């Protein structure tokens, strides 16, 4: 019999009240920010909407380097979204652990030792806000809010297979360079705050850590896909 603990099946878990408040109130400041970004002062002291910005979309492959319970690994992901204003960007992203991260081992009935390898992935909504431009780069405050899955084993038939879902908030900062036309290189640093995981031996603190980001962003769909 496997020596690793079982996780509870069939439970229902509620989000903390503060998360519901954040999700409810979040659209209102975003709408206000979008309106303010489009308003520019004119010489007579009044304000009017600027025609200098035209919204456009993007898609970007990305890589994160991070840690789980003191073991490090790489995650690969894909992000996409829309630049609502010259400062505000809304989108979505998905990430998956692509390197082996061993977080323990188990022994079967025959005495064979099997390593417990972590499978980890998450997806969610993406928010970026440009803080400012400094010479050749721009600085962004970023956040991803979503849900993911952590599990041991590589198939549901394994006696070592355990899995549980979790919620995630991942704030951070990013520097963006534009070395080529309509291609941006992003370098970022985030903190992955996970809550709701109840795997035995793999609790929330084991899944929380800092991650570095390298992103190659292809801007403006019309530029890349129009004939």
N, C-alpha and C positions, 0 to 999 in steps of 0.2 A: 504494500500500500504506500502511496506517495507520502513523503514526510512534510510536504508543503500544505499549508492550511487552505480550506475551502472558503469561498466567498458566498454570501447570502444571495439567494435567487428570489425574484418576485417581489422585492420591496419597492416602495414608492418613495421618492426623495423630493423634498420641496426646496425651492430656491430660497436663499435668505431674502428678507424683506427689502434690504438695501439694493439688491440686484433688480427687483421689480421697479423700485423707485427710479433707479438709473435708466432702465429701459423705457419707462414711461415719460420721464422728463427729457431724455436725450434729444428727441426730434426738435423740440422747441428752440434750444440754443443753436442747433445746427441750422435751422431755418433763418434765425436772426443773423448768424455769422455769414451765411450765404448772401443775404441781402446787404449787409454792411460791406462785404468785399466788392460788390458791384456798384456801390455808391461812391462817387468821386466829387470833391469840392470843385466849384467853379468860381470865377473871379468876382461874381456879384454876391458871394457869401452863401448862396443856396447850394443844394446838392442835387445831383442827377445821376441816373444810371449810366455806367460806362459801357461803351461799345467796343472797347479795346480787347476784350476777352471773348473767345469762342470756346465753349466746352468741347471736350474730346475724350476718347477712351484710351485705355492702355491695357497691356498684358505683360506679365513679367515672371519668368522662372526665377527661383530664389533658393538659396542654401542657408541653413542655420547650423551653427556649431554650439552644442549645449551639453548639459550633464543631467544624469538621472541617478540619484542615490550614489553620488561620487564616481559614477562611470560615465565617460564622455562618448558622444557620438554625433553623427551628422544627420540632419533632416533635409529632405528635398521638398520643394513646394511650388505652387503656382498661384499667382495673384492676378486679379483683373479688376477693373473698375472704371470710374468716370471722374474727370476733373470738373466738378460742379462750378467752381470759380477759380480764379488764379491762386487761391490759397487752400480751398477746401476740396478734398478728394474723398469719395465714397466708393467702396468696393467689397470684394470678398476674397478669401484665400483658403487654401487647403495645404496641409503639411503632413509628411509621414517620415518616420524614422527609417533610414536606409542602411545603417550599419549595425553590426551585432553588439548589443549591450547586455552582458550577462549579470543578472542580479541575484544569483543564488543557484542552488542545485537541488535535485530531488533523487530519491532512490526508489526503484521499483521493487516488485516482489522477488525478482531474481538477484537483487543486489547491484544491478547496474546503475551507475550514477549518470544522470542526465542534467545538463545545464539548463537553467531557466532563462530563456532569452526574451527580452522585452519587445513586444510589438506596440507601437505608440503612434497615434495619428489624431489630428484635430482639424476642424474647419470652422469658419466664422465670418462675421462682418468686419470690414476694414475701414478705419477712419484715419485720415491724415490731414494735418493742418500745417501750412507753411508759416514758420515763425519769422523768417526773413531770409534775405539773400546777402551773402558776404563774398564779394569778388567773384570767384568762379564756381561757387557752390551754394546750395540752398539748404537750410536747416528745417527739418520737419519734426513735429510731435506726432506720434503714431499710437494707434491702439487697435487691437483685435479682440473681439468678443464672440465666443462661440462654445462649441461642445466637441468632445473627443472621446477616444476609447483607448484604454490600456489593457493589455492582455499578456499572458504567458503561453508558450507553446505555439506551434505552427498550424494546428488543425483542431477541429472540434472533437475528433475521436481520441485525442491524447488524454491520458489520465492526469497529465500535468497542466491541462488547459484551464486557465482562469481568466476571466475578463470582467471589466467594469467600465462604465462610462463616467464622465466628469464634465464639469463646466470650467471655462477658462476666460481670464481677462489678461491681456498681454500688452501693457503700455511700454512705450520706448521712445527713442529719438533716432533720427536718420539724417545723414548727410548725403546729398544727391549731387553728382557731377554730370555734366553733359559733354562727354568727349567727342561724340559724333552726332550728326543731325538726327533728331527724333529717337535717339537712344540715350537713356540715362543709366548711370551706374550708381547704385545706392549702397551705402555702408551704414549699418545700424547696430544698435544695442537695445535689447529688450529684457524685461523680466516676465517670466511665465508664471502667473499666479493661478494655480489649479485648486479647485475645491469640489468635493463630492465623491472622490474615489475612496472605496472601502475595501480594496483588495487586501487580504492578509499579507503583511510583510511589505506592502507598497502603498503607503498612505499619501495624503496630499503633500506633506513636506518633502517626500522623496521625489515627487514629480515637479516641484517648483525649483526654478533656477534661472540664472542669467543666460541669454543666448545672443550670439553675434549673428549678424545678417549680411549677406552679400546678394545683391539683387541686380539683374539686368532688365531694364524696363524699356519696352518698345512702345513709343508714344504715337498717338494719332492713327486710328484705324484707316482713315482715308489715305494717308501717306503710304501705308504698307499694302493695302488691299485694293485701292482704286486702280482702274485701268488708265 
